[in-house]
């Protein structure tokens, strides 16, 4: 399926950037509670919220905004590839945060969770 290779490339690029920003915000991939807290915050953060974080003067807040924006791109990539029958796989960071996003999305009202999930 050479025509669909861009999903794998996108997943690899997103994985690198997710890991990069996770280091800045001191995220431990084995800290399930913190992953779930960040996932809950990411799911409740509107586009205006993300823009506010991205423009924040504090590096940690800006990095969290980048992390949230990357997680949205991760979900969009998974949704788009799934729509054409391509299973997109990310690395350990993608999987850990993706799992936390799905677990937290299950706890949200259906109306709030639907737009962000594939």
C-alpha positions in Angstrom: 0.0 0.0 0.0 2.5 2.5 -1.0 -0.1 5.2 -1.5 -0.8 5.3 2.2 2.7 5.6 3.5 2.2 9.1 4.6 0.2 7.9 7.6 3.2 5.9 8.9 5.5 8.9 8.3 3.0 11.2 10.1 2.8 8.8 13.0 6.6 8.7 13.3 6.9 12.5 13.2 4.1 12.9 15.7 5.7 10.3 18.0 9.0 12.3 17.9 7.3 15.6 18.7 5.1 14.1 21.4 8.1 12.6 23.1 10.0 15.9 22.8 7.3 18.0 24.5 6.6 15.3 27.1 10.3 15.7 28.2 9.7 19.5 28.5 6.6 19.0 30.7 8.4 16.2 32.7 6.0 13.5 31.7 6.7 10.0 32.9 5.1 7.4 30.5 4.6 5.0 33.4 2.7 7.6 35.5 -0.8 6.5 34.5 -2.5 9.0 36.8 -0.6 12.0 35.3 -1.3 10.7 31.8 -5.0 10.4 32.6 -5.0 13.9 34.1 -3.3 15.4 31.0 -5.7 13.4 28.7 -8.7 14.8 30.6 -7.3 18.3 30.3 -6.5 17.8 26.6 -10.0 16.6 25.9 -11.6 19.5 27.7 -9.3 22.1 26.1 -11.1 23.9 23.2 -9.2 25.3 20.3 -9.3 28.7 22.0 -7.8 27.0 25.1 -5.0 25.5 23.1 -4.3 28.8 21.4 -4.1 30.4 24.9 -1.7 27.8 26.0 0.4 28.2 22.9 0.7 31.9 23.5 1.3 31.6 27.2 4.6 33.3 28.4 5.5 30.3 30.5 7.5 27.6 28.7 5.7 24.7 30.5 2.3 26.0 29.6 3.3 26.6 25.9 4.8 23.1 25.8 1.6 21.6 27.3 -0.3 23.5 24.5 2.0 21.9 21.9 1.5 18.5 23.5 -2.3 19.0 23.3 -2.2 20.1 19.7 -0.1 17.1 18.8 -2.5 14.8 20.5 -5.3 16.3 18.4 -3.2 15.6 15.3 -2.6 12.1 16.5 -6.4 11.5 16.8 -7.1 13.1 13.4 -4.4 10.9 11.8 -5.9 7.8 13.4 -9.4 8.7 12.3 -8.4 9.6 8.7 -6.4 6.4 8.2 -9.2 4.3 9.8 -11.7 5.7 7.4 -9.8 4.3 4.5 -9.0 1.0 6.2 -5.4 1.7 7.1 -4.3 0.9 10.7 -1.8 3.6 11.8 0.5 2.6 14.6 2.5 5.0 16.7 5.3 4.2 19.1 5.2 3.8 22.9 4.4 7.5 23.6 1.6 7.6 21.1 0.1 4.4 22.5 0.5 5.5 26.2 -1.2 8.9 25.7 -3.7 7.5 23.2 -4.8 4.9 25.8 -5.2 7.6 28.4 -7.2 9.7 25.9 -9.6 6.8 25.1 -10.0 6.0 28.8 -10.8 9.5 29.7 -13.1 10.0 26.7 -15.2 7.1 28.0 -15.9 9.2 31.1 -17.0 12.3 29.2 -20.6 12.9 28.1 -21.1 11.5 24.6 -21.6 14.9 23.0 -18.3 16.3 24.4 -16.2 13.2 23.4 -17.5 12.6 19.9 -15.8 15.4 17.9 -12.2 14.5 19.1 -12.3 10.7 18.8 -11.9 8.7 15.7 
